[in-house]
Amino acid sequence: MDKKQASFGIVIAIASLLLGAVFLDSSSLFLRLLFGLSLGFVLTKGSIGFAGSVNRAYRRGSTQLL
């Protein structure tokens, strides 16, 4: 991963957390934002799910998860 891309992602995550903390009406919505961001990060980095298994099969030829 490019350092520029990683720093851009960190800036977007921090900005969305700060804007969510300021502009969301209830703490329940902010908690949902936190859960959504963390689940999205985990699924993206862990290659979990259908897209990750298809990507692994295409790039590495490993069909273990399929």
N, CA, C and O of each residue as an XYZ file, in Angstrom:
264
protein
N       0.844     -1.171      0.000
C       0.000      0.000      0.000
C       0.893      1.239      0.000
O       1.909      1.297      0.693
N       0.499      2.195     -0.769
C       1.221      3.444     -0.874
C       1.034      4.270      0.405
O      -0.047      4.275      0.992
N       2.083      4.960      0.826
C       1.995      5.781      2.044
C       1.008      6.930      1.867
O       0.331      7.323      2.816
N       0.928      7.462      0.660
C      -0.015      8.540      0.393
C      -1.449      8.045      0.536
O      -2.303      8.750      1.075
N      -1.710      6.848      0.058
C      -3.044      6.264      0.152
C      -3.408      5.975      1.615
O      -4.541      6.220      2.029
N      -2.471      5.465      2.384
C      -2.719      5.172      3.790
C      -2.984      6.449      4.580
O      -3.894      6.490      5.408
N      -2.203      7.477      4.331
C      -2.419      8.728      5.065
C      -3.741      9.375      4.661
O      -4.408      9.983      5.498
N      -4.129      9.253      3.397
C      -5.408      9.781      2.944
C      -6.564      9.041      3.621
O      -7.558      9.663      3.994
N      -6.445      7.733      3.782
C      -7.469      6.946      4.464
C      -7.592      7.316      5.932
O      -8.698      7.388      6.467
N      -6.468      7.549      6.581
C      -6.481      7.948      7.991
C      -7.139      9.310      8.151
O      -7.910      9.523      9.086
N      -6.840     10.226      7.246
C      -7.449     11.566      7.305
C      -8.963     11.469      7.124
O      -9.712     12.138      7.837
N      -9.416     10.660      6.196
C     -10.853     10.495      5.971
C     -11.526      9.868      7.191
O     -12.613     10.293      7.580
N     -10.896      8.866      7.796
C     -11.479      8.222      8.976
C     -11.580      9.199     10.149
O     -12.603      9.247     10.832
N     -10.535      9.965     10.379
C     -10.555     10.931     11.481
C     -11.594     12.025     11.220
O     -12.311     12.443     12.128
N     -11.664     12.482      9.963
C     -12.631     13.526      9.628
C     -14.060     13.025      9.805
O     -14.913     13.755     10.311
N     -14.328     11.793      9.396
C     -15.690     11.262      9.552
C     -16.038     11.059     11.022
O     -17.187     11.264     11.415
N     -15.076     10.662     11.835
C     -15.338     10.523     13.273
C     -15.596     11.876     13.925
O     -16.516     12.016     14.731
N     -14.792     12.863     13.579
C     -14.987     14.197     14.160
C     -16.300     14.822     13.714
O     -17.026     15.393     14.528
N     -16.608     14.718     12.432
C     -17.867     15.265     11.939
C     -19.064     14.507     12.510
O     -20.101     15.106     12.793
N     -18.921     13.200     12.677
C     -19.998     12.424     13.287
C     -20.218     12.798     14.738
O     -21.358     12.876     15.196
N     -19.141     13.031     15.463
C     -19.270     13.412     16.870
C     -19.922     14.780     17.015
O     -20.655     15.018     17.976
N     -19.668     15.663     16.091
C     -20.198     17.019     16.194
C     -21.640     17.105     15.689
O     -22.479     17.732     16.336
N     -21.936     16.489     14.555
C     -23.207     16.735     13.886
C     -24.286     15.681     14.120
O     -25.455     15.952     13.846
N     -23.945     14.496     14.613
C     -24.981     13.488     14.856
C     -25.758     13.845     16.120
O     -25.184     14.289     17.115
N     -27.062     13.645     16.063
C     -27.930     14.089     17.157
C     -27.811     13.230     18.415
O     -27.774     13.756     19.528
N     -27.751     11.929     18.240
C     -27.743     11.060     19.420
C     -26.457     10.244     19.476
O     -25.778     10.055     18.466
N     -26.143      9.776     20.648
C     -24.949      8.946     20.807
C     -25.147      7.566     20.187
O     -24.175      6.882     19.866
N     -26.406      7.157     20.019
C     -26.685      5.887     19.368
C     -26.235      5.904     17.901
O     -25.687      4.922     17.402
N     -26.468      7.015     17.230
C     -26.030      7.124     15.836
C     -24.513      7.148     15.733
O     -23.944      6.573     14.805
N     -23.857      7.807     16.675
C     -22.400      7.833     16.668
C     -21.824      6.441     16.927
O     -20.811      6.066     16.336
N     -22.461      5.689     17.795
C     -22.021      4.322     18.054
C     -22.188      3.461     16.805
O     -21.332      2.628     16.508
N     -23.267      3.654     16.084
C     -23.474      2.929     14.827
C     -22.421      3.312     13.797
O     -21.969      2.464     13.027
N     -22.029      4.581     13.777
C     -20.960      5.012     12.886
C     -19.652      4.313     13.240
O     -18.936      3.849     12.353
N     -19.340      4.236     14.529
C     -18.122      3.551     14.959
C     -18.136      2.073     14.577
O     -17.141      1.540     14.085
N     -19.270      1.418     14.806
C     -19.379     -0.002     14.447
C     -19.262     -0.198     12.944
O     -18.609     -1.139     12.492
N     -19.879      0.666     12.172
C     -19.820      0.547     10.717
C     -18.420      0.747     10.174
O     -17.974     -0.001      9.304
N     -17.720      1.755     10.685
C     -16.350      1.994     10.241
C     -15.422      0.843     10.632
O     -14.589      0.413      9.835
N     -15.569      0.354     11.847
C     -14.692     -0.740     12.283
C     -14.995     -2.031     11.545
O     -14.072     -2.760     11.180
N     -16.270     -2.330     11.317
C     -16.613     -3.552     10.578
C     -16.141     -3.462      9.130
O     -15.646     -4.445      8.578
N     -16.289     -2.302      8.516
C     -15.796     -2.120      7.160
C     -14.295     -2.284      7.068
O     -13.789     -2.884      6.119
N     -13.577     -1.756      8.048
C     -12.120     -1.903      8.064
C     -11.714     -3.364      8.221
O     -10.826     -3.848      7.519
N     -12.365     -4.057      9.141
C     -12.026     -5.458      9.389
C     -12.313     -6.317      8.169
O     -11.500     -7.165      7.803
N     -13.457     -6.107      7.538
C     -13.802     -6.911      6.368
C     -12.886     -6.603      5.186
O     -12.556     -7.494      4.404
N     -12.485     -5.361      5.058
C     -11.599     -5.004      3.956
C     -10.205     -5.569      4.165
O      -9.629     -6.142      3.240
N      -9.656     -5.420      5.352
C      -8.302     -5.887      5.607
C      -8.207     -7.404      5.752
O      -7.164     -7.987      5.457
N      -9.258     -8.035      6.192
C      -9.215     -9.471      6.424
C      -9.616    -10.318      5.238
O      -9.572    -11.544      5.330
N     -10.005     -9.718      4.130
C     -10.488    -10.427      2.948
C     -11.552    -11.451      3.308
O     -11.526    -12.587      2.837
N     -12.485    -11.033      4.148
C     -13.553    -11.922      4.574
C     -14.742    -11.714      3.658
O     -15.007    -10.597      3.214
N     -15.450    -12.781      3.380
C     -16.655    -12.666      2.582
C     -16.464    -13.152      1.166
O     -15.407    -13.664      0.797
N     -17.495    -12.984      0.391
C     -17.506    -13.503     -0.969
C     -16.463    -12.821     -1.843
O     -15.731    -13.492     -2.571
N     -16.386    -11.501     -1.780
C     -15.451    -10.774     -2.640
C     -14.013    -11.138     -2.298
O     -13.179    -11.260     -3.195
N     -13.712    -11.313     -1.025
C     -12.358    -11.686     -0.630
C     -11.975    -13.063     -1.109
O     -10.843    -13.279     -1.543
N     -12.908    -14.003     -1.036
C     -12.589    -15.361     -1.480
C     -12.451    -15.428     -2.993
O     -11.597    -16.153     -3.503
N     -13.277    -14.687     -3.714
C     -13.152    -14.666     -5.173
C     -11.859    -13.977     -5.577
O     -11.190    -14.405     -6.517
N     -11.508    -12.918     -4.873
C     -10.258    -12.207     -5.155
C      -9.059    -13.123     -4.911
O      -8.113    -13.130     -5.699
N      -9.095    -13.883     -3.840
C      -8.001    -14.796     -3.536
C      -7.893    -15.884     -4.602
O      -6.792    -16.252     -5.011
N      -9.031    -16.394     -5.045
C      -9.011    -17.426     -6.077
C      -8.463    -16.870     -7.389
O      -7.748    -17.572     -8.105
N      -8.781    -15.648     -7.704
C      -8.324    -15.050     -8.953
C      -6.824    -14.722     -8.907
O      -6.093    -15.005     -9.857
N      -6.377    -14.128     -7.806
C      -4.985    -13.676     -7.738
C      -3.998    -14.795     -7.444
O      -2.936    -14.856     -8.063
N      -4.329    -15.677     -6.514
C      -3.378    -16.695     -6.070
C      -3.693    -18.098     -6.586
O      -2.857    -18.998     -6.501
N      -4.878    -18.273     -7.109
C      -5.261    -19.602     -7.573
C      -5.702    -20.511     -6.442
O      -5.866    -21.713     -6.649
N      -5.899    -19.960     -5.238
C      -6.304    -20.749     -4.089
C      -7.830    -20.785     -4.011
O      -8.471    -19.747     -3.850
N      -8.400    -21.961     -4.125
C      -9.849    -22.118     -4.033
C     -10.256    -22.756     -2.710
O     -11.304    -23.397     -2.625
N      -9.447    -22.586     -1.696
C      -9.708    -23.197     -0.391
C     -10.985    -22.641      0.235
O     -11.750    -23.392      0.841
N     -11.225    -21.334      0.097
C     -12.409    -20.733      0.704
C     -13.668    -20.920     -0.128
O     -14.774    -20.748      0.384
N     -13.518    -21.270     -1.406
C     -14.688    -21.454     -2.253
C     -15.280    -22.812     -1.976
O     -16.284    -23.183     -2.584
